[in-house]
Amino acid sequence: MSSPLSPLYVLPFVDHTKWTRWRSLISLQAYSNLFGRTSAMQPDVAAGDEAWGDVLTLSPDADTADMHAQFICHGQFAEFVQPSNTSSNLEPWRPVVDDSEIFAAGCHPGISEGIQQADEGPR
């Protein structure tokens, strides 16, 4: 973590997580609480790291580079676009891309490839 958390934060930031399926593809829904959503709007790397730690505590299998990038994107970008959204959908099947690509894709890179794969059925 890059800096200590502000004493204004109340932990944890993530209330719960739930593995689900969408068109036969696996997805982790991470439900941030009010403090998590509020902290996402602050330029605080420590809060993002702490929130990701909450996700990993609840769902250790989420510890992949692509899911981490999606989670950070949701915190930095999607919270401004869809502030009432209660969960972030993180998918391990999405490609690892650079920051500009993940933001351009609305935090969901490779969506068309994933849908095509799901529509073709299990492999």
Backbone atoms as SQL, in Angstrom:
CREATE TABLE atoms (id INTEGER PRIMARY KEY, chain TEXT, resi INTEGER, resn TEXT, atom TEXT, x REAL, y REAL, z REAL);
INSERT INTO atoms VALUES
  (1, 'A', 1, 'MET', 'N', 0.839, -1.171, 0.000),
  (2, 'A', 1, 'MET', 'CA', 0.000, 0.000, 0.000),
  (3, 'A', 1, 'MET', 'C', 0.885, 1.234, 0.000),
  (4, 'A', 2, 'SER', 'N', 0.470, 2.222, -0.750),
  (5, 'A', 2, 'SER', 'CA', 1.344, 3.357, -0.969),
  (6, 'A', 2, 'SER', 'C', 1.267, 4.425, 0.110),
  (7, 'A', 3, 'SER', 'N', 0.151, 4.542, 0.811),
  (8, 'A', 3, 'SER', 'CA', 0.035, 5.551, 1.856),
  (9, 'A', 3, 'SER', 'C', -0.959, 5.067, 2.893),
  (10, 'A', 4, 'PRO', 'N', -0.813, 5.562, 4.123),
  (11, 'A', 4, 'PRO', 'CA', -1.770, 5.130, 5.143),
  (12, 'A', 4, 'PRO', 'C', -3.169, 5.628, 4.819),
  (13, 'A', 5, 'LEU', 'N', -4.150, 4.882, 5.251),
  (14, 'A', 5, 'LEU', 'CA', -5.536, 5.276, 5.018),
  (15, 'A', 5, 'LEU', 'C', -5.908, 6.476, 5.874),
  (16, 'A', 6, 'SER', 'N', -6.727, 7.316, 5.323),
  (17, 'A', 6, 'SER', 'CA', -7.254, 8.456, 6.058),
  (18, 'A', 6, 'SER', 'C', -8.104, 7.947, 7.214),
  (19, 'A', 7, 'PRO', 'N', -8.076, 8.614, 8.358),
  (20, 'A', 7, 'PRO', 'CA', -8.908, 8.176, 9.481),
  (21, 'A', 7, 'PRO', 'C', -10.405, 8.323, 9.204),
  (22, 'A', 8, 'LEU', 'N', -10.778, 8.957, 8.084),
  (23, 'A', 8, 'LEU', 'CA', -12.188, 9.119, 7.737),
  (24, 'A', 8, 'LEU', 'C', -12.790, 7.857, 7.135),
  (25, 'A', 9, 'TYR', 'N', -11.941, 6.914, 6.714),
  (26, 'A', 9, 'TYR', 'CA', -12.440, 5.694, 6.095),
  (27, 'A', 9, 'TYR', 'C', -12.928, 4.712, 7.149),
  (28, 'A', 10, 'VAL', 'N', -13.981, 3.998, 6.816),
  (29, 'A', 10, 'VAL', 'CA', -14.499, 2.945, 7.669),
  (30, 'A', 10, 'VAL', 'C', -14.337, 1.640, 6.895),
  (31, 'A', 11, 'LEU', 'N', -13.662, 0.683, 7.487),
  (32, 'A', 11, 'LEU', 'CA', -13.397, -0.587, 6.824),
  (33, 'A', 11, 'LEU', 'C', -14.418, -1.628, 7.260),
  (34, 'A', 12, 'PRO', 'N', -14.684, -2.644, 6.471),
  (35, 'A', 12, 'PRO', 'CA', -14.169, -2.885, 5.132),
  (36, 'A', 12, 'PRO', 'C', -14.917, -2.058, 4.084),
  (37, 'A', 13, 'PHE', 'N', -14.348, -2.016, 2.882),
  (38, 'A', 13, 'PHE', 'CA', -14.954, -1.290, 1.767),
  (39, 'A', 13, 'PHE', 'C', -15.911, -2.174, 0.966),
  (40, 'A', 14, 'VAL', 'N', -15.672, -3.471, 0.995),
  (41, 'A', 14, 'VAL', 'CA', -16.486, -4.414, 0.223),
  (42, 'A', 14, 'VAL', 'C', -17.331, -5.229, 1.195),
  (43, 'A', 15, 'ASP', 'N', -18.632, -5.188, 0.985),
  (44, 'A', 15, 'ASP', 'CA', -19.567, -5.872, 1.872),
  (45, 'A', 15, 'ASP', 'C', -19.563, -7.378, 1.639),
  (46, 'A', 16, 'HIS', 'N', -19.693, -7.785, 0.383),
  (47, 'A', 16, 'HIS', 'CA', -19.678, -9.208, 0.058),
  (48, 'A', 16, 'HIS', 'C', -19.393, -9.396, -1.430),
  (49, 'A', 17, 'THR', 'N', -19.078, -10.637, -1.779),
  (50, 'A', 17, 'THR', 'CA', -18.851, -11.004, -3.178),
  (51, 'A', 17, 'THR', 'C', -19.695, -12.236, -3.486),
  (52, 'A', 18, 'LYS', 'N', -19.941, -12.442, -4.774),
  (53, 'A', 18, 'LYS', 'CA', -20.729, -13.608, -5.180),
  (54, 'A', 18, 'LYS', 'C', -20.293, -14.038, -6.580),
  (55, 'A', 19, 'TRP', 'N', -19.904, -15.315, -6.707),
  (56, 'A', 19, 'TRP', 'CA', -19.601, -15.869, -8.019),
  (57, 'A', 19, 'TRP', 'C', -20.917, -16.201, -8.711),
  (58, 'A', 20, 'THR', 'N', -21.034, -15.793, -9.973),
  (59, 'A', 20, 'THR', 'CA', -22.239, -16.051, -10.756),
  (60, 'A', 20, 'THR', 'C', -21.837, -16.492, -12.158),
  (61, 'A', 21, 'ARG', 'N', -22.825, -16.800, -12.963),
  (62, 'A', 21, 'ARG', 'CA', -22.590, -17.110, -14.374),
  (63, 'A', 21, 'ARG', 'C', -23.409, -16.156, -15.216),
  (64, 'A', 22, 'TRP', 'N', -22.820, -15.717, -16.305),
  (65, 'A', 22, 'TRP', 'CA', -23.482, -14.859, -17.279),
  (66, 'A', 22, 'TRP', 'C', -23.221, -15.475, -18.638),
  (67, 'A', 23, 'ARG', 'N', -24.272, -15.964, -19.297),
  (68, 'A', 23, 'ARG', 'CA', -24.132, -16.639, -20.595),
  (69, 'A', 23, 'ARG', 'C', -23.074, -17.737, -20.522),
  (70, 'A', 24, 'SER', 'N', -23.094, -18.500, -19.493),
  (71, 'A', 24, 'SER', 'CA', -22.193, -19.617, -19.201),
  (72, 'A', 24, 'SER', 'C', -20.766, -19.196, -18.860),
  (73, 'A', 25, 'LEU', 'N', -20.512, -17.905, -18.735),
  (74, 'A', 25, 'LEU', 'CA', -19.188, -17.423, -18.334),
  (75, 'A', 25, 'LEU', 'C', -19.224, -17.006, -16.869),
  (76, 'A', 26, 'ILE', 'N', -18.157, -17.317, -16.151),
  (77, 'A', 26, 'ILE', 'CA', -18.107, -17.015, -14.728),
  (78, 'A', 26, 'ILE', 'C', -17.822, -15.529, -14.496),
  (79, 'A', 27, 'SER', 'N', -18.418, -14.997, -13.447),
  (80, 'A', 27, 'SER', 'CA', -18.257, -13.586, -13.102),
  (81, 'A', 27, 'SER', 'C', -18.310, -13.447, -11.585),
  (82, 'A', 28, 'LEU', 'N', -17.479, -12.587, -11.045),
  (83, 'A', 28, 'LEU', 'CA', -17.513, -12.289, -9.617),
  (84, 'A', 28, 'LEU', 'C', -18.161, -10.929, -9.429),
  (85, 'A', 29, 'GLN', 'N', -19.229, -10.896, -8.661),
  (86, 'A', 29, 'GLN', 'CA', -19.865, -9.629, -8.331),
  (87, 'A', 29, 'GLN', 'C', -19.308, -9.181, -6.986),
  (88, 'A', 30, 'ALA', 'N', -18.668, -8.017, -6.979),
  (89, 'A', 30, 'ALA', 'CA', -18.123, -7.437, -5.749),
  (90, 'A', 30, 'ALA', 'C', -19.031, -6.285, -5.343),
  (91, 'A', 31, 'TYR', 'N', -19.629, -6.394, -4.178),
  (92, 'A', 31, 'TYR', 'CA', -20.581, -5.398, -3.685),
  (93, 'A', 31, 'TYR', 'C', -19.883, -4.469, -2.696),
  (94, 'A', 32, 'SER', 'N', -19.569, -3.272, -3.152),
  (95, 'A', 32, 'SER', 'CA', -18.967, -2.270, -2.273),
  (96, 'A', 32, 'SER', 'C', -20.049, -1.674, -1.390),
  (97, 'A', 33, 'ASN', 'N', -19.685, -1.363, -0.150),
  (98, 'A', 33, 'ASN', 'CA', -20.640, -0.680, 0.715),
  (99, 'A', 33, 'ASN', 'C', -20.543, 0.831, 0.469),
  (100, 'A', 34, 'LEU', 'N', -21.296, 1.604, 1.199),
  (101, 'A', 34, 'LEU', 'CA', -21.310, 3.054, 1.010),
  (102, 'A', 34, 'LEU', 'C', -19.911, 3.651, 1.141),
  (103, 'A', 35, 'PHE', 'N', -19.140, 3.181, 2.120),
  (104, 'A', 35, 'PHE', 'CA', -17.792, 3.713, 2.316),
  (105, 'A', 35, 'PHE', 'C', -16.885, 3.346, 1.149),
  (106, 'A', 36, 'GLY', 'N', -17.071, 2.148, 0.618),
  (107, 'A', 36, 'GLY', 'CA', -16.286, 1.735, -0.540),
  (108, 'A', 36, 'GLY', 'C', -16.589, 2.574, -1.763),
  (109, 'A', 37, 'ARG', 'N', -17.866, 2.839, -2.004),
  (110, 'A', 37, 'ARG', 'CA', -18.247, 3.658, -3.160),
  (111, 'A', 37, 'ARG', 'C', -17.780, 5.101, -2.981),
  (112, 'A', 38, 'THR', 'N', -17.872, 5.620, -1.768),
  (113, 'A', 38, 'THR', 'CA', -17.421, 6.990, -1.509),
  (114, 'A', 38, 'THR', 'C', -15.908, 7.098, -1.664),
  (115, 'A', 39, 'SER', 'N', -15.177, 6.122, -1.143),
  (116, 'A', 39, 'SER', 'CA', -13.714, 6.173, -1.235),
  (117, 'A', 39, 'SER', 'C', -13.238, 6.008, -2.667),
  (118, 'A', 40, 'ALA', 'N', -14.023, 5.312, -3.499),
  (119, 'A', 40, 'ALA', 'CA', -13.644, 5.118, -4.902),
  (120, 'A', 40, 'ALA', 'C', -13.573, 6.439, -5.645),
  (121, 'A', 41, 'MET', 'N', -14.273, 7.431, -5.158),
  (122, 'A', 41, 'MET', 'CA', -14.278, 8.734, -5.823),
  (123, 'A', 41, 'MET', 'C', -13.108, 9.617, -5.401),
  (124, 'A', 42, 'GLN', 'N', -12.263, 9.113, -4.515),
  (125, 'A', 42, 'GLN', 'CA', -11.106, 9.873, -4.046),
  (126, 'A', 42, 'GLN', 'C', -9.844, 9.333, -4.722),
  (127, 'A', 43, 'PRO', 'N', -8.910, 10.202, -5.049),
  (128, 'A', 43, 'PRO', 'CA', -7.664, 9.742, -5.680),
  (129, 'A', 43, 'PRO', 'C', -6.707, 9.153, -4.645),
  (130, 'A', 44, 'ASP', 'N', -7.100, 8.065, -4.018),
  (131, 'A', 44, 'ASP', 'CA', -6.338, 7.478, -2.924),
  (132, 'A', 44, 'ASP', 'C', -5.997, 6.034, -3.261),
  (133, 'A', 45, 'VAL', 'N', -4.751, 5.805, -3.632),
  (134, 'A', 45, 'VAL', 'CA', -4.321, 4.464, -4.014),
  (135, 'A', 45, 'VAL', 'C', -4.462, 3.494, -2.850),
  (136, 'A', 46, 'ALA', 'N', -4.197, 3.961, -1.638),
  (137, 'A', 46, 'ALA', 'CA', -4.288, 3.080, -0.474),
  (138, 'A', 46, 'ALA', 'C', -5.699, 2.544, -0.299),
  (139, 'A', 47, 'ALA', 'N', -6.707, 3.373, -0.524),
  (140, 'A', 47, 'ALA', 'CA', -8.093, 2.920, -0.395),
  (141, 'A', 47, 'ALA', 'C', -8.415, 1.863, -1.446),
  (142, 'A', 48, 'GLY', 'N', -7.944, 2.045, -2.680),
  (143, 'A', 48, 'GLY', 'CA', -8.163, 1.048, -3.727),
  (144, 'A', 48, 'GLY', 'C', -7.501, -0.271, -3.390),
  (145, 'A', 49, 'ASP', 'N', -6.286, -0.208, -2.867),
  (146, 'A', 49, 'ASP', 'CA', -5.582, -1.424, -2.463),
  (147, 'A', 49, 'ASP', 'C', -6.297, -2.113, -1.304),
  (148, 'A', 50, 'GLU', 'N', -6.770, -1.328, -0.358),
  (149, 'A', 50, 'GLU', 'CA', -7.498, -1.888, 0.786),
  (150, 'A', 50, 'GLU', 'C', -8.791, -2.560, 0.322),
  (151, 'A', 51, 'ALA', 'N', -9.504, -1.914, -0.589),
  (152, 'A', 51, 'ALA', 'CA', -10.747, -2.486, -1.116),
  (153, 'A', 51, 'ALA', 'C', -10.465, -3.786, -1.872),
  (154, 'A', 52, 'TRP', 'N', -9.381, -3.812, -2.673),
  (155, 'A', 52, 'TRP', 'CA', -9.026, -5.037, -3.390),
  (156, 'A', 52, 'TRP', 'C', -8.677, -6.134, -2.388),
  (157, 'A', 53, 'GLY', 'N', -8.022, -5.779, -1.306),
  (158, 'A', 53, 'GLY', 'CA', -7.738, -6.747, -0.244),
  (159, 'A', 53, 'GLY', 'C', -9.014, -7.337, 0.339),
  (160, 'A', 54, 'ASP', 'N', -10.054, -6.500, 0.470),
  (161, 'A', 54, 'ASP', 'CA', -11.355, -6.998, 0.939),
  (162, 'A', 54, 'ASP', 'C', -11.905, -8.044, -0.028),
  (163, 'A', 55, 'VAL', 'N', -11.809, -7.768, -1.325),
  (164, 'A', 55, 'VAL', 'CA', -12.289, -8.719, -2.336),
  (165, 'A', 55, 'VAL', 'C', -11.546, -10.042, -2.190),
  (166, 'A', 56, 'LEU', 'N', -10.216, -9.977, -2.054),
  (167, 'A', 56, 'LEU', 'CA', -9.420, -11.205, -1.965),
  (168, 'A', 56, 'LEU', 'C', -9.689, -11.971, -0.674),
  (169, 'A', 57, 'THR', 'N', -9.996, -11.262, 0.399),
  (170, 'A', 57, 'THR', 'CA', -10.356, -11.938, 1.646),
  (171, 'A', 57, 'THR', 'C', -11.645, -12.734, 1.460),
  (172, 'A', 58, 'LEU', 'N', -12.591, -12.152, 0.750),
  (173, 'A', 58, 'LEU', 'CA', -13.885, -12.796, 0.526),
  (174, 'A', 58, 'LEU', 'C', -13.846, -13.839, -0.593),
  (175, 'A', 59, 'SER', 'N', -13.006, -13.614, -1.603),
  (176, 'A', 59, 'SER', 'CA', -12.926, -14.504, -2.775),
  (177, 'A', 59, 'SER', 'C', -11.475, -14.629, -3.226),
  (178, 'A', 60, 'PRO', 'N', -10.686, -15.468, -2.543),
  (179, 'A', 60, 'PRO', 'CA', -9.261, -15.585, -2.867),
  (180, 'A', 60, 'PRO', 'C', -8.972, -15.980, -4.317),
  (181, 'A', 61, 'ASP', 'N', -9.900, -16.671, -4.975),
  (182, 'A', 61, 'ASP', 'CA', -9.697, -17.082, -6.367),
  (183, 'A', 61, 'ASP', 'C', -9.699, -15.908, -7.337),
  (184, 'A', 62, 'ALA', 'N', -10.050, -14.729, -6.872),
  (185, 'A', 62, 'ALA', 'CA', -10.090, -13.545, -7.741),
  (186, 'A', 62, 'ALA', 'C', -8.709, -12.928, -7.944),
  (187, 'A', 63, 'ASP', 'N', -7.688, -13.498, -7.353),
  (188, 'A', 63, 'ASP', 'CA', -6.349, -12.903, -7.374),
  (189, 'A', 63, 'ASP', 'C', -5.660, -13.081, -8.728),
  (190, 'A', 64, 'THR', 'N', -6.170, -12.356, -9.733),
  (191, 'A', 64, 'THR', 'CA', -5.559, -12.356, -11.059),
  (192, 'A', 64, 'THR', 'C', -5.357, -10.911, -11.503),
  (193, 'A', 65, 'ALA', 'N', -4.401, -10.695, -12.382),
  (194, 'A', 65, 'ALA', 'CA', -4.096, -9.334, -12.846),
  (195, 'A', 65, 'ALA', 'C', -5.281, -8.704, -13.568),
  (196, 'A', 66, 'ASP', 'N', -5.985, -9.499, -14.382),
  (197, 'A', 66, 'ASP', 'CA', -7.103, -8.925, -15.130),
  (198, 'A', 66, 'ASP', 'C', -8.265, -8.536, -14.217),
  (199, 'A', 67, 'MET', 'N', -8.551, -9.340, -13.209),
  (200, 'A', 67, 'MET', 'CA', -9.650, -9.002, -12.299),
  (201, 'A', 67, 'MET', 'C', -9.287, -7.802, -11.424),
  (202, 'A', 68, 'HIS', 'N', -8.033, -7.718, -11.016),
  (203, 'A', 68, 'HIS', 'CA', -7.584, -6.554, -10.243),
  (204, 'A', 68, 'HIS', 'C', -7.740, -5.286, -11.075),
  (205, 'A', 69, 'ALA', 'N', -7.325, -5.331, -12.323),
  (206, 'A', 69, 'ALA', 'CA', -7.432, -4.155, -13.199),
  (207, 'A', 69, 'ALA', 'C', -8.894, -3.754, -13.401),
  (208, 'A', 70, 'GLN', 'N', -9.782, -4.733, -13.571),
  (209, 'A', 70, 'GLN', 'CA', -11.208, -4.426, -13.721),
  (210, 'A', 70, 'GLN', 'C', -11.751, -3.757, -12.461),
  (211, 'A', 71, 'PHE', 'N', -11.351, -4.256, -11.298),
  (212, 'A', 71, 'PHE', 'CA', -11.830, -3.698, -10.034),
  (213, 'A', 71, 'PHE', 'C', -11.374, -2.248, -9.862),
  (214, 'A', 72, 'ILE', 'N', -10.099, -1.990, -10.137),
  (215, 'A', 72, 'ILE', 'CA', -9.570, -0.623, -10.029),
  (216, 'A', 72, 'ILE', 'C', -10.278, 0.283, -11.033),
  (217, 'A', 73, 'CYS', 'N', -10.505, -0.212, -12.241),
  (218, 'A', 73, 'CYS', 'CA', -11.223, 0.570, -13.250),
  (219, 'A', 73, 'CYS', 'C', -12.616, 0.932, -12.754),
  (220, 'A', 74, 'HIS', 'N', -13.317, -0.034, -12.186),
  (221, 'A', 74, 'HIS', 'CA', -14.658, 0.249, -11.659),
  (222, 'A', 74, 'HIS', 'C', -14.590, 1.342, -10.599),
  (223, 'A', 75, 'GLY', 'N', -13.593, 1.288, -9.750),
  (224, 'A', 75, 'GLY', 'CA', -13.470, 2.297, -8.706),
  (225, 'A', 75, 'GLY', 'C', -13.144, 3.673, -9.240),
  (226, 'A', 76, 'GLN', 'N', -12.271, 3.726, -10.236),
  (227, 'A', 76, 'GLN', 'CA', -11.813, 5.021, -10.745),
  (228, 'A', 76, 'GLN', 'C', -12.701, 5.585, -11.841),
  (229, 'A', 77, 'PHE', 'N', -13.404, 4.749, -12.556),
  (230, 'A', 77, 'PHE', 'CA', -14.149, 5.191, -13.728),
  (231, 'A', 77, 'PHE', 'C', -15.650, 4.948, -13.595),
  (232, 'A', 78, 'ALA', 'N', -16.017, 3.715, -13.372),
  (233, 'A', 78, 'ALA', 'CA', -17.437, 3.360, -13.396),
  (234, 'A', 78, 'ALA', 'C', -18.222, 4.024, -12.277),
  (235, 'A', 79, 'GLU', 'N', -17.586, 4.297, -11.159),
  (236, 'A', 79, 'GLU', 'CA', -18.291, 4.944, -10.053),
  (237, 'A', 79, 'GLU', 'C', -18.782, 6.332, -10.447),
  (238, 'A', 80, 'PHE', 'N', -18.075, 6.973, -11.366),
  (239, 'A', 80, 'PHE', 'CA', -18.507, 8.287, -11.842),
  (240, 'A', 80, 'PHE', 'C', -19.602, 8.173, -12.903),
  (241, 'A', 81, 'VAL', 'N', -19.537, 7.125, -13.715),
  (242, 'A', 81, 'VAL', 'CA', -20.487, 6.936, -14.809),
  (243, 'A', 81, 'VAL', 'C', -21.800, 6.339, -14.305),
  (244, 'A', 82, 'GLN', 'N', -21.703, 5.364, -13.402),
  (245, 'A', 82, 'GLN', 'CA', -22.885, 4.697, -12.843),
  (246, 'A', 82, 'GLN', 'C', -22.795, 4.704, -11.319),
  (247, 'A', 83, 'PRO', 'N', -22.954, 5.869, -10.687),
  (248, 'A', 83, 'PRO', 'CA', -22.746, 5.946, -9.239),
  (249, 'A', 83, 'PRO', 'C', -23.735, 5.129, -8.413),
  (250, 'A', 84, 'SER', 'N', -24.852, 4.748, -8.963),
  (251, 'A', 84, 'SER', 'CA', -25.832, 3.978, -8.196),
  (252, 'A', 84, 'SER', 'C', -25.651, 2.470, -8.360),
  (253, 'A', 85, 'ASN', 'N', -24.685, 2.060, -9.168),
  (254, 'A', 85, 'ASN', 'CA', -24.444, 0.641, -9.386),
  (255, 'A', 85, 'ASN', 'C', -23.935, 0.023, -8.082),
  (256, 'A', 86, 'THR', 'N', -24.572, -1.039, -7.622),
  (257, 'A', 86, 'THR', 'CA', -24.211, -1.608, -6.327),
  (258, 'A', 86, 'THR', 'C', -23.103, -2.646, -6.387),
  (259, 'A', 87, 'SER', 'N', -22.793, -3.149, -7.583),
  (260, 'A', 87, 'SER', 'CA', -21.739, -4.157, -7.668),
  (261, 'A', 87, 'SER', 'C', -20.849, -3.912, -8.878),
  (262, 'A', 88, 'SER', 'N', -19.660, -4.464, -8.783),
  (263, 'A', 88, 'SER', 'CA', -18.723, -4.472, -9.909),
  (264, 'A', 88, 'SER', 'C', -18.635, -5.909, -10.387),
  (265, 'A', 89, 'ASN', 'N', -18.787, -6.122, -11.681),
  (266, 'A', 89, 'ASN', 'CA', -18.668, -7.458, -12.243),
  (267, 'A', 89, 'ASN', 'C', -17.249, -7.646, -12.749),
  (268, 'A', 90, 'LEU', 'N', -16.583, -8.642, -12.200),
  (269, 'A', 90, 'LEU', 'CA', -15.188, -8.926, -12.530),
  (270, 'A', 90, 'LEU', 'C', -15.124, -10.320, -13.131),
  (271, 'A', 91, 'GLU', 'N', -14.550, -10.420, -14.329),
  (272, 'A', 91, 'GLU', 'CA', -14.529, -11.704, -15.024),
  (273, 'A', 91, 'GLU', 'C', -13.105, -12.164, -15.311),
  (274, 'A', 92, 'PRO', 'N', -12.765, -13.385, -14.881),
  (275, 'A', 92, 'PRO', 'CA', -11.417, -13.896, -15.099),
  (276, 'A', 92, 'PRO', 'C', -11.114, -14.218, -16.557),
  (277, 'A', 93, 'TRP', 'N', -12.130, -14.312, -17.405),
  (278, 'A', 93, 'TRP', 'CA', -11.920, -14.651, -18.814),
  (279, 'A', 93, 'TRP', 'C', -11.575, -13.435, -19.663),
  (280, 'A', 94, 'ARG', 'N', -11.637, -12.243, -19.101),
  (281, 'A', 94, 'ARG', 'CA', -11.321, -11.038, -19.878),
  (282, 'A', 94, 'ARG', 'C', -9.807, -10.910, -20.056),
  (283, 'A', 95, 'PRO', 'N', -9.372, -10.327, -21.166),
  (284, 'A', 95, 'PRO', 'CA', -7.934, -10.189, -21.414),
  (285, 'A', 95, 'PRO', 'C', -7.301, -9.122, -20.520),
  (286, 'A', 96, 'VAL', 'N', -6.019, -9.282, -20.279),
  (287, 'A', 96, 'VAL', 'CA', -5.251, -8.250, -19.583),
  (288, 'A', 96, 'VAL', 'C', -4.877, -7.209, -20.632),
  (289, 'A', 97, 'VAL', 'N', -5.269, -5.963, -20.397),
  (290, 'A', 97, 'VAL', 'CA', -4.981, -4.868, -21.332),
  (291, 'A', 97, 'VAL', 'C', -4.422, -3.692, -20.544),
  (292, 'A', 98, 'ASP', 'N', -3.894, -2.700, -21.261),
  (293, 'A', 98, 'ASP', 'CA', -3.361, -1.534, -20.556),
  (294, 'A', 98, 'ASP', 'C', -4.504, -0.631, -20.080),
  (295, 'A', 99, 'ASP', 'N', -4.147, 0.347, -19.239),
  (296, 'A', 99, 'ASP', 'CA', -5.154, 1.215, -18.616),
  (297, 'A', 99, 'ASP', 'C', -6.039, 1.926, -19.629),
  (298, 'A', 100, 'SER', 'N', -5.445, 2.437, -20.702),
  (299, 'A', 100, 'SER', 'CA', -6.252, 3.180, -21.674),
  (300, 'A', 100, 'SER', 'C', -7.287, 2.269, -22.340),
  (301, 'A', 101, 'GLU', 'N', -6.906, 1.022, -22.620),
  (302, 'A', 101, 'GLU', 'CA', -7.845, 0.084, -23.248),
  (303, 'A', 101, 'GLU', 'C', -8.973, -0.321, -22.300),
  (304, 'A', 102, 'ILE', 'N', -8.633, -0.556, -21.037),
  (305, 'A', 102, 'ILE', 'CA', -9.674, -0.979, -20.099),
  (306, 'A', 102, 'ILE', 'C', -10.660, 0.154, -19.839),
  (307, 'A', 103, 'PHE', 'N', -10.174, 1.397, -19.759),
  (308, 'A', 103, 'PHE', 'CA', -11.074, 2.535, -19.570),
  (309, 'A', 103, 'PHE', 'C', -11.935, 2.751, -20.816),
  (310, 'A', 104, 'ALA', 'N', -11.327, 2.611, -21.998),
  (311, 'A', 104, 'ALA', 'CA', -12.080, 2.775, -23.252),
  (312, 'A', 104, 'ALA', 'C', -13.183, 1.722, -23.383),
  (313, 'A', 105, 'ALA', 'N', -12.959, 0.549, -22.797),
  (314, 'A', 105, 'ALA', 'CA', -13.942, -0.539, -22.856),
  (315, 'A', 105, 'ALA', 'C', -14.941, -0.474, -21.699),
  (316, 'A', 106, 'GLY', 'N', -14.930, 0.613, -20.947),
  (317, 'A', 106, 'GLY', 'CA', -15.858, 0.728, -19.822),
  (318, 'A', 106, 'GLY', 'C', -15.609, -0.303, -18.735),
  (319, 'A', 107, 'CYS', 'N', -14.353, -0.686, -18.565),
  (320, 'A', 107, 'CYS', 'CA', -13.890, -1.655, -17.556),
  (321, 'A', 107, 'CYS', 'C', -14.159, -3.107, -17.944),
  (322, 'A', 108, 'HIS', 'N', -14.661, -3.335, -19.165),
  (323, 'A', 108, 'HIS', 'CA', -14.999, -4.690, -19.613),
  (324, 'A', 108, 'HIS', 'C', -14.339, -4.997, -20.956),
  (325, 'A', 109, 'PRO', 'N', -13.007, -5.137, -20.983),
  (326, 'A', 109, 'PRO', 'CA', -12.343, -5.421, -22.259),
  (327, 'A', 109, 'PRO', 'C', -12.683, -6.819, -22.767),
  (328, 'A', 110, 'GLY', 'N', -12.695, -6.946, -24.074),
  (329, 'A', 110, 'GLY', 'CA', -12.922, -8.250, -24.680),
  (330, 'A', 110, 'GLY', 'C', -14.351, -8.734, -24.592),
  (331, 'A', 111, 'ILE', 'N', -15.291, -7.832, -24.465),
  (332, 'A', 111, 'ILE', 'CA', -16.689, -8.239, -24.286),
  (333, 'A', 111, 'ILE', 'C', -17.200, -9.068, -25.456),
  (334, 'A', 112, 'SER', 'N', -16.921, -8.660, -26.679),
  (335, 'A', 112, 'SER', 'CA', -17.469, -9.406, -27.814),
  (336, 'A', 112, 'SER', 'C', -16.862, -10.794, -27.912),
  (337, 'A', 113, 'GLU', 'N', -15.583, -10.930, -27.609),
  (338, 'A', 113, 'GLU', 'CA', -14.951, -12.244, -27.653),
  (339, 'A', 113, 'GLU', 'C', -15.544, -13.158, -26.587),
  (340, 'A', 114, 'GLY', 'N', -15.793, -12.609, -25.398),
  (341, 'A', 114, 'GLY', 'CA', -16.360, -13.406, -24.315),
  (342, 'A', 114, 'GLY', 'C', -17.764, -13.864, -24.622),
  (343, 'A', 115, 'ILE', 'N', -18.571, -13.002, -25.212),
  (344, 'A', 115, 'ILE', 'CA', -19.945, -13.366, -25.555),
  (345, 'A', 115, 'ILE', 'C', -19.944, -14.441, -26.625),
  (346, 'A', 116, 'GLN', 'N', -19.086, -14.289, -27.621),
  (347, 'A', 116, 'GLN', 'CA', -19.015, -15.297, -28.675),
  (348, 'A', 116, 'GLN', 'C', -18.613, -16.636, -28.076),
  (349, 'A', 117, 'GLN', 'N', -17.636, -16.626, -27.179),
  (350, 'A', 117, 'GLN', 'CA', -17.192, -17.855, -26.537),
  (351, 'A', 117, 'GLN', 'C', -18.342, -18.479, -25.749),
  (352, 'A', 118, 'ALA', 'N', -19.106, -17.673, -25.023),
  (353, 'A', 118, 'ALA', 'CA', -20.225, -18.186, -24.232),
  (354, 'A', 118, 'ALA', 'C', -21.316, -18.746, -25.131),
  (355, 'A', 119, 'ASP', 'N', -21.587, -18.068, -26.234),
  (356, 'A', 119, 'ASP', 'CA', -22.641, -18.512, -27.137),
  (357, 'A', 119, 'ASP', 'C', -22.282, -19.817, -27.847),
  (358, 'A', 120, 'GLU', 'N', -20.984, -20.089, -27.973),
  (359, 'A', 120, 'GLU', 'CA', -20.544, -21.332, -28.596),
  (360, 'A', 120, 'GLU', 'C', -20.671, -22.508, -27.640),
  (361, 'A', 121, 'GLY', 'N', -20.875, -22.229, -26.382),
  (362, 'A', 121, 'GLY', 'CA', -21.047, -23.280, -25.386),
  (363, 'A', 121, 'GLY', 'C', -19.743, -23.668, -24.732),
  (364, 'A', 122, 'PRO', 'N', -19.818, -24.582, -23.762),
  (365, 'A', 122, 'PRO', 'CA', -18.623, -24.985, -23.022),
  (366, 'A', 122, 'PRO', 'C', -17.629, -25.704, -23.914),
  (367, 'A', 123, 'ARG', 'N', -16.390, -25.553, -23.564),
  (368, 'A', 123, 'ARG', 'CA', -15.316, -26.198, -24.332),
  (369, 'A', 123, 'ARG', 'C', -14.775, -27.377, -23.581);
